[in-house]
Each structure stands twice: as C-alpha cells, then as structure tokens.
C-alpha cells in the first residue's frame, strides 16, 4: 500500500507513481512538445525570409531592372521562380500541420464571395497552366451567397486542388471549378479535371498526412501534405471534402463551405 498522506496513481503492471511525479512528467511532455513546435516555427521563419528575398531579386531580374535578358536566361529565372514558390508553399503546409497537431489551427471567419478565393488561387497557377495549354473554367452559380469563412485559408484549398489538377493533367486538358448552393447553410464546390484519375483503392487514403498516389510518386516531388491541409481547412469551416473518379476520366474533388445567408 502507498504511504499515508500521499496521492498515488497506478500506471500499468501495478507500477505506482505519485500524483506529483505524474504532473511533473506531463508538464515536461508538454514543454518538450511546445519547444519542438517553437523550433519548427523558427526554422520555417528563418528559411522563408531569405527565400522571399531571393524571389524578390529574381522578379527584379525578370522585370529587366538589371538589363535585358536572353530567352534562355528568362527561361531559367522563371523556372527558379516556380521552384521557389513551390518551396514556400511546402513551408506553409508544414507550418499548418504543426499548428493543427498542437491544436492551435484556427480560421478567421468573415463573409466573402467565393470568386475572390478562386481568382487569387488562379494567379498562382496560370503560368504552369499556360505552359501546358490547360484551360481553366469557372462555373459559379449566379446569386450564390457569400461564404462565411477565412478567405485566405479557402484560397489555399483552391491553390492545392487546382495546382494538383494542373500538375497531374496532360497537356491541353480542361479543369473546371464549379460552385453552387447545396442547402440553406452550405455551398458545394467541385474542382474537376479530365486527367488520369486516382486508383479506386487510394480514394479513401488521399487525405491522410503524407499519403501519395503511387502512380504519381515517380513523376513529381513533394511531401503529400496538400490534400491533408485541404481537409484541415474544410473541416475547420464545418465542411467535408471527398474525391471521386469521373466516368469520362479524371477526378473531381468535392467540398462544402458554410454560407453567410443569415439562416
């Protein structure tokens, strides 16, 4: 029996530990977790800052601030710019995963037209889509009420989904973004392509952290966090997200978002 006057807990196989020791161990665990999160945040910040500066200098060169460029020089700089933007996106994805695992992931909700998030996302993928001669078409329901959500986080969902569609589609493909009112409270959004689709056995797995579709693994680099981030954001808005293959080929990503219609 434990000594009188002390509180004890039993931890597996009859091993006893004092309540004070348990609290100390728990506090130490939280401290280490917080330290890891803070270290990750500092590393991301320290990498992101010079990367932003590098991209700014590349943009100056592309704008001929240091003189004219040959076609090959412009091509190399544009590719470097694209890789830098992709690296920034990966850093943002890693940062969001850390925040979600530490339960500090949040969204700042305010009304906004969904076209605002779509248009901002398209600015980030137009160059790649144009390079592959991919057509991107918007079909947003007339009179669709504003979304009640975080415009920047929803923009990230579109950036990930449209970016994936452009990345994995063949040249001369079509990507369609549809949005409609599904109910009094929710809008339904579809991002559809006519690419190669996703193996049926992978459709239930693709929103898991770091999961990558096998047929794409050898074609593109990345951490596979994009769809996981999409799920985090949509879930934080009270919506759901899924994927399904289209009968005519390609895949559709479907997600819901809350409407700001006063109901």
ABEGO torsion letter per residue (X at the ends): XBBBGBBBBBBEGGBBBBAAAAAAAAAAAAAAAAAAAAAAAAAAAAAAAAAAAAAAAAAAAAAGAAEBBBAAAAAAAAAAAAAAAAAAAAAAAAAAAAAAAAGABBBBBBBBBAAAAAAAAAAAAAAAAAAAGBBBBBBBBBGBBBBBBBAAAAAAAAAAAAAAAAAABBBGBBBBBBBBBABAABBBBBBBBABAEBBAAAAAAAABBGBBBAAAAAABBEAGAAAAAAAAAAAAAGBBBBBBBBAAEEBBBBBBBBBBAGX
